[in-house]
Each structure stands twice: as structure tokens, then as C-alpha cells.
Amino acid sequence: MENKWRKIILHVDMDAFFASVEQLLNPEWLGKPVIVGADPQSGRGRGVVSAASYEARKYGVHSAMPISRAYKLCPDGVYVTPHGHLYQHYSQQVFTILSKFSPLVEPLSIDEAFLDMTGTLHIYENVPAMGVTLKSEIKKISGLPASVGIAPSKSVAKIASDLHKPDALTIVEPDTVQDFLDPLPVTKLWGIGEKTFASLSKLGIHTVYQLRTYPPDLLKQKFGKMGQHIINMATGTDQREVIPEEDVKSVSNEVTFDEDQMDFELIKKTVFSLSEKVAGRLRRSGIQGKTVHLKIRFHDFKTYTRSYSLPGYINLTEEIYKTSLFLLDEFDPPEIPVRLLGVGISNLINESGKQLNLWEMDMDKKLKLEKVMDQIQDKFGKNSISHAEGLRNKKERNR
């Protein structure tokens, strides 16, 4: 019966993490609406909500909301300034627990992670018992509630953990994946942000079922290579492995803004600049990569990482940038200011001696042009030649 689980992937998401830590340390706040963020100053405060307990969410308060708006909705709530060191302490505690369940733990942020539990099923009575045991251990040791999704793939497990929060365990068995996905709104799929949803809506696509049954050739025509990703998410096709943080060998660059940014055009230009730097480092090192990573940290220090694996290996600025923008779509527009951005690429191979497929042959032509650019920049300076996108950005800044 249980051998139908070729893979067992868990997504663990701590419930209202910052607010839950505050309630844990202040038991008198249990059952009360707790709002972590800036000082509301009787509705005149500036800044945003970093986290809201589920009691506060009943009033319509949510993270990234202006604190003044939160106060108007919930004037009798408990307002707490963030205690970052405490949240980091409990995060480390939770990740220590997770590492005892599986050596394959991939952090996504301070309060969520994937686990690959495929090789551990013999320890438990069944898959549900596995989830119950993990949730119970987190609660017993840290005192905090967690929601867990279990599925045959990362993308489905992530959707499952979010579906019945808080303190939930949702299991999607391999033979029920499509039944689970089909009724959901497409916004539940990983990688579909506001802009992609707007484009899908124009095609009359609002549910996963509508997306799954839409002509795939038209989707690929509309969304390019990312069209296949959208199709894969709608069918639960996700072959990505759970990669422990220490195993991610990558080339990356990141930048912390002098002032936290809400200007999405500037954010995109920064992503382009980071993509250019990463691509240049890859080419100078004679290596290529397949998996593009985006890292984004917000004003409240919440940090998220997203990744996407391409069909072939690359070290081209254009391809890294386009893929990074696709990952960035989830955060467009930003609800709160962005503090840090990072772009990286992993799953690396040596460039020399590779047999090229048709997709890579087109990349190879562009690669030769970019190598010439690298040589010119090395000899005459970075400003001697640039991509058209970079020149446009420079002209806009000088207006």
C-alpha cells in the first residue's frame, strides 16, 4: 500500500511565527490579537505589520499592512515591537528538530522548510503518523505550532501546508494529486504572482483545472519557456530535489540597499545588474549552471529564497535575468520595502567538452558574443560596452 509513495516530501511552515513566539513568552496574550510591527501611536504610526496572530487576522489584519490601518481595524490588539534575536533563537531550535527527522532539510525562510522523508517510512506506522510525530516534536520542544503538508513533490507539499492553517496536517497521496489541485485557484500554484495571474485571467484561466486543460502550445506561446513550468505546476509535475543548504554549491551576488526600496523598476534593474555579475563570473570561470536562485529580504528582515531549474545549462545574462524576473513575480508589487536582493545559479558543470542540444546551440551563439564583451570590459573597463538593457537603465537614471 505505502509503496505508492515514490517520494515523501514534507513542507513545514510555522504558524504566524513572530506572533506565536510572542504569545509563547507572554502566556497572558494567548487567545488575544497580537500584532508584531511598528508602534501604532494610536493610529498615527508609520511602518508596517511584520506578523499577526490568527486572532488578529479575524479583524482583517495581515502582514505588510500599514500599522496605522491595523490599529483602525483592531485598536484593542496587543502591539509588540519585533524581537529579532528571539525569533532567530526559536528558528534555530526548530531547524535542529527538523534535522533529527531527516538529513535532507532545505530552508526556505526563517520559519519554513522542506524535508525529504522518503527513506524513513519504515520508522513510522504510515505517512500520517510521520506528520503527527513531527508536529508533536516541534510543539513539545519549541512550544510553537506548525502546519505540515505531505505530498509526492515540493510544490504540492507547499500548497498543502498552507491550505488548512493553523496547526494543520494535510496529506496529498500520490493518486489524489490532480483531484487535490484541480479545484484550487491558480494563485495557489508556486510561481504565479499577480502579473502572471493577470495574464492568465485574460485567457479565462482562474482555476488549476482550467489551466491544466488549456492548450499547452498556446501557454508556451504566451509565456515562453516559463509556460512549461506553469503546466508542470498545474499537473503536480515537480522533480526538484530537496537540497540541504550546505550542499548548494553556487555562484551568487547580492546587494543590500542603502535605503529599503518599494520602487519595483529599481528592484528589477538591480536584479539585472546582479544577473550580469553572476553570468560574468560563470563565464570567466568556464562553468555553467542550471538552477537559478532569487533571494529577497524585506524591511522586517523576513527572507525568502526561490529557485527554478532550466532545461539546459547556461551562463548568459539574458537567461539568468529572465528567470530571476519570473521568480520575482511572486513579490510584485512588494507589500513592504525590500532591504536585500540576491541572484545565484547552482547545479554547476564545466563548460568545456559538452555536447550541445538544439536549445543550447542557440545559447552558444549568445555566449560567444558575451565572452567578447567580457574581454572588452576586462581590457578597457566595465563602461566600455554593455547590454542594451543596461544602457537603457543608465539612460533612465540620467534623465
DOVEXPA-115040 format. One record per residue (C-alpha): y, z, x; residue in three letters. Coordinates in pm, whole numbers, padded with zeros to 5 digits, always signed. Example, Ala and Ser with C-alpha at 12.3 -4.5 7.8 and 13.67 -1.06 7.14 Angstrom:
2
-00450+00780+01230ALA/-00106+00714+01367SER/
! end
This chain:
399
+00000+00000+00000MET/+00253+00107+00262GLU/+00172-00185+00497ASN/+00414-00397+00293LYS/+00687-00229+00499TRP/+00707-00461+00798ARG/+01030-00280+00888LYS/+01167+00052+00767ILE/+01544+00074+00819ILE/+01747+00377+00717LEU/+02123+00387+00673HIS/+02263+00739+00684VAL/+02615+00795+00553ASP/+02771+01141+00549MET/+02938+01210+00213ASP/+03320+01248+00224ALA/+03264+01365+00580PHE/+03601+01517+00676PHE/+03643+01686+00337ALA/+03282+01810+00342SER/+03337+01974+00682VAL/+03648+02150+00548GLU/+03456+02274+00242GLN/+03170+02392+00462LEU/+03406+02600+00676LEU/+03605+02723+00374ASN/+03348+02806+00103PRO/+03624+02903-00140GLU/+03711+02530-00155TRP/+03365+02426-00278LEU/+03394+02253-00614GLY/+03768+02201-00566LYS/+03952+01875-00494PRO/+04004+01877-00115VAL/+04233+01613+00035ILE/+04249+01569+00413VAL/+04560+01399+00543GLY/+04932+01434+00592ALA/+05143+01713+00442ASP/+05229+01603+00084PRO/+05555+01804+00080GLN/+05547+01829-00299SER/+05506+01456-00341GLY/+05767+01354-00085ARG/+05544+01345+00222GLY/+05471+01039+00431ARG/+05135+00933+00569GLY/+04802+00869+00404VAL/+04485+01037+00284VAL/+04217+01047+00555SER/+03940+01172+00326ALA/+03899+01300-00029ALA/+03619+01516-00166SER/+03429+01385-00465TYR/+03613+01637-00683GLU/+03942+01479-00570ALA/+03810+01128-00635ARG/+03775+01215-01004LYS/+04156+01226-01010TYR/+04174+00877-00857GLY/+04247+00999-00504VAL/+04084+00798-00225HIS/+04113+00749+00149SER/+04404+00537+00277ALA/+04611+00621-00032MET/+04973+00731+00037PRO/+04975+01110+00041ILE/+05271+01115-00199SER/+05066+00919-00454ARG/+04770+01156-00407ALA/+04994+01453-00481TYR/+05118+01295-00804LYS/+04759+01236-00914LEU/+04629+01575-00803CYS/+04912+01828-00750PRO/+04673+02125-00761ASP/+04441+01990-00492GLY/+04375+02162-00160VAL/+04566+01966+00105TYR/+04444+02003+00463VAL/+04572+01852+00788THR/+04291+01683+00983PRO/+04091+01881+01241HIS/+03955+01601+01460GLY/+03775+01827+01707HIS/+03575+01985+01424LEU/+03473+01651+01280TYR/+03364+01533+01625GLN/+03155+01850+01670HIS/+02969+01801+01342TYR/+02927+01430+01410SER/+02755+01507+01739GLN/+02537+01761+01562GLN/+02428+01506+01302VAL/+02355+01237+01563PHE/+02144+01487+01758THR/+01937+01539+01442ILE/+01901+01164+01390LEU/+01782+01113+01749SER/+01494+01354+01683LYS/+01369+01133+01400PHE/+01384+00803+01590SER/+01481+00678+01938PRO/+01639+00378+01765LEU/+01972+00505+01630VAL/+02271+00271+01605GLU/+02606+00441+01533PRO/+02848+00252+01307LEU/+03121+00514+01294SER/+03168+00889+01331ILE/+02976+00953+01009ASP/+02723+00671+00961GLU/+02433+00515+01148ALA/+02122+00301+01122PHE/+01775+00426+01215LEU/+01465+00216+01269ASP/+01176+00432+01146MET/+00913+00156+01143THR/+00682+00321+01393GLY/+00698+00667+01241THR/+00549+00616+00894LEU/+00219+00782+00991HIS/+00407+01113+01028ILE/+00506+01123+00660TYR/+00319+01109+00334GLU/+00516+00800+00230ASN/+00859+00637+00263VAL/+01031+00862+00005PRO/+00904+01170+00191ALA/+01061+01029+00508MET/+01403+01009+00340GLY/+01374+01352+00181VAL/+01275+01509+00515THR/+01571+01353+00698LEU/+01823+01455+00432LYS/+01683+01809+00422SER/+01703+01844+00801GLU/+02066+01728+00809ILE/+02154+01972+00532LYS/+01962+02263+00689LYS/+02108+02228+01038ILE/+02460+02099+00975SER/+02514+02229+00622GLY/+02651+01887+00521LEU/+02535+01643+00251PRO/+02428+01290+00339ALA/+02334+00982+00141SER/+02046+00772+00272VAL/+01942+00416+00193GLY/+01598+00287+00293ILE/+01514-00083+00293ALA/+01341-00354+00500PRO/+01672-00462+00659SER/+02003-00323+00778LYS/+02226-00495+00524SER/+02019-00385+00223VAL/+01983-00028+00354ALA/+02361-00003+00391LYS/+02419-00117+00032ILE/+02152+00125-00091ALA/+02306+00431+00076SER/+02639+00368-00097ASP/+02508+00295-00445LEU/+02447+00643-00587HIS/+02664+00872-00372LYS/+02695+01162-00312PRO/+02383+01333-00175ASP/+02164+01038-00277ALA/+01840+00882-00161LEU/+01798+00517-00263THR/+01487+00323-00166ILE/+01457-00055-00193VAL/+01095-00161-00141GLU/+01027-00500+00020PRO/+00905-00661-00301ASP/+01209-00544-00502THR/+01490-00655-00267VAL/+01602-00951-00478GLN/+01583-00755-00804ASP/+01798-00490-00639PHE/+02060-00733-00505LEU/+02097-00987-00786ASP/+02299-00777-01038PRO/+02541-00642-00777LEU/+02897-00772-00732PRO/+02925-00991-00422VAL/+03174-00743-00276THR/+02879-00512-00211LYS/+02744-00758+00049LEU/+02819-00685+00412TRP/+03091-00912+00549GLY/+03251-01014+00218ILE/+03607-00886+00223GLY/+03899-00962-00006GLU/+03968-01310+00129LYS/+03607-01424+00115THR/+03573-01275-00234PHE/+03885-01463-00346ALA/+03733-01789-00221SER/+03401-01715-00392LEU/+03579-01626-00717SER/+03741-01970-00723LYS/+03388-02111-00721LEU/+03294-01890-01017GLY/+03084-01660-00800ILE/+03110-01290-00881HIS/+02755-01155-00860THR/+02490-01180-00592VAL/+02271-01378-00832TYR/+02547-01637-00880GLN/+02589-01659-00503LEU/+02215-01689-00440ARG/+02173-01973-00690THR/+02484-02167-00582TYR/+02410-02492-00393PRO/+02378-02382-00028PRO/+02517-02709+00109ASP/+02842-02653-00082LEU/+02869-02299+00053LEU/+02819-02422+00409LYS/+03078-02694+00349GLN/+03326-02434+00224LYS/+03261-02155+00475PHE/+03121-02339+00778GLY/+02865-02151+00989LYS/+02954-01829+00804MET/+02819-01990+00487GLY/+02466-01931+00613GLN/+02548-01566+00674HIS/+02667-01529+00315ILE/+02348-01691+00189ILE/+02137-01462+00407ASN/+02310-01152+00274MET/+02254-01266-00086ALA/+01881-01306-00023THR/+01842-00992+00186GLY/+01755-01202+00490THR/+01867-00991+00783ASP/+01665-01000+01106GLN/+01908-00787+01309ARG/+01751-00510+01510GLU/+01874-00151+01526VAL/+02032-00131+01870ILE/+02097+00211+02027PRO/+02447+00245+02167GLU/+02324+00288+02525GLU/+02130-00042+02501ASP/+02430-00255+02405VAL/+02498-00447+02725LYS/+02814-00641+02654SER/+03137-00788+02782VAL/+03431-00650+02587SER/+03803-00586+02584ASN/+04006-00354+02365GLU/+04369-00257+02321VAL/+04548+00045+02177THR/+04878-00043+02011PHE/+05194+00137+02124ASP/+05266+00184+01754GLU/+04997+00172+01484ASP/+05007-00165+01309GLN/+04996-00287+00948MET/+05113-00640+01037ASP/+04795-00842+00984PHE/+04932-01151+01155GLU/+04993-00946+01470LEU/+04644-00797+01436ILE/+04493-01148+01421LYS/+04696-01258+01724LYS/+04568-00956+01911THR/+04210-01045+01818VAL/+04273-01394+01957PHE/+04408-01253+02284SER/+04105-01022+02317LEU/+03868-01312+02239SER/+04036-01519+02510GLU/+03992-01241+02766LYS/+03627-01185+02677VAL/+03550-01559+02689ALA/+03720-01593+03028GLY/+03519-01303+03172ARG/+03194-01456+03042LEU/+03267-01796+03194ARG/+03376-01656+03528ARG/+03051-01458+03539SER/+02839-01759+03442GLY/+02692-01591+03135ILE/+02683-01648+02760GLN/+02631-01422+02461GLY/+02506-01447+02108LYS/+02625-01138+01918THR/+02998-01089+01860VAL/+03128-00735+01802HIS/+03452-00616+01646LEU/+03578-00259+01688LYS/+03866-00126+01480ILE/+04020+00222+01482ARG/+04273+00333+01224PHE/+04565+00576+01224HIS/+04335+00860+01112ASP/+04102+00785+01410PHE/+03823+00657+01186LYS/+03649+00392+01394THR/+03425+00110+01271TYR/+03214-00146+01454THR/+03088-00469+01303ARG/+02875-00744+01457SER/+02742-01093+01382TYR/+02481-01299+01569SER/+02548-01671+01607LEU/+02279-01944+01600PRO/+02330-02018+01971GLY/+02471-01865+02291TYR/+02843-01909+02359ILE/+03130-01821+02591ASN/+03404-02016+02412LEU/+03728-01855+02298THR/+03731-02052+01973GLU/+03385-01940+01863GLU/+03438-01574+01956ILE/+03774-01573+01777TYR/+03645-01736+01457LYS/+03353-01495+01438THR/+03579-01196+01505SER/+03811-01308+01222LEU/+03510-01328+00992PHE/+03424-00966+01078LEU/+03789-00865+01043LEU/+03798-00998+00685ASP/+03637-00674+00567GLU/+03956-00490+00668PHE/+04210-00747+00541ASP/+04456-00624+00433PRO/+04444-00296+00627PRO/+04487+00002+00396GLU/+04624+00221+00673ILE/+04776+00134+01013PRO/+04546+00007+01287VAL/+04551+00203+01614ARG/+04297+00014+01828LEU/+04118-00322+01831LEU/+03826-00434+02042GLY/+03628-00758+02075VAL/+03299-00789+02261GLY/+02988-01001+02293ILE/+02632-00890+02369SER/+02281-01035+02376ASN/+02366-01199+02708LEU/+02187-01465+02912ILE/+02253-01655+03234ASN/+02438-01978+03174GLU/+02264-02194+03433SER/+01944-02385+03364GLY/+01948-02352+02984LYS/+01811-02628+02767GLN/+02080-02716+02513LEU/+02012-02780+02147ASN/+02241-03007+01938LEU/+02466-02718+01833TRP/+02502-02605+02194GLU/+02575-02958+02319MET/+02900-02961+02119ASP/+02978-02618+02263MET/+02906-02752+02612ASP/+03180-03016+02580LYS/+03433-02749+02485LYS/+03302-02525+02761LEU/+03382-02781+03030LYS/+03741-02803+02903LEU/+03780-02425+02905GLU/+03641-02397+03257LYS/+03911-02640+03372VAL/+04167-02413+03200MET/+04024-02112+03383ASP/+04060-02287+03719GLN/+04420-02387+03646ILE/+04509-02034+03536GLN/+04343-01886+03846ASP/+04543-02118+04073LYS/+04881-02143+03903PHE/+04900-01832+03683GLY/+04800-01743+03327LYS/+05109-01904+03172ASN/+05045-02245+03333SER/+04815-02355+03049ILE/+04700-02203+02721SER/+04513-02273+02398HIS/+04716-02424+02118ALA/+04662-02106+01913GLU/+04809-01900+02195GLY/+05108-02134+02226LEU/+05174-02108+01850ARG/+05163-01731+01871ASN/+05406-01733+02163LYS/+05650-01962+01979LYS/+05639-01740+01671GLU/+05712-01431+01879ARG/+06013-01605+02037ASN/+06172-01712+01711ARG/
! end
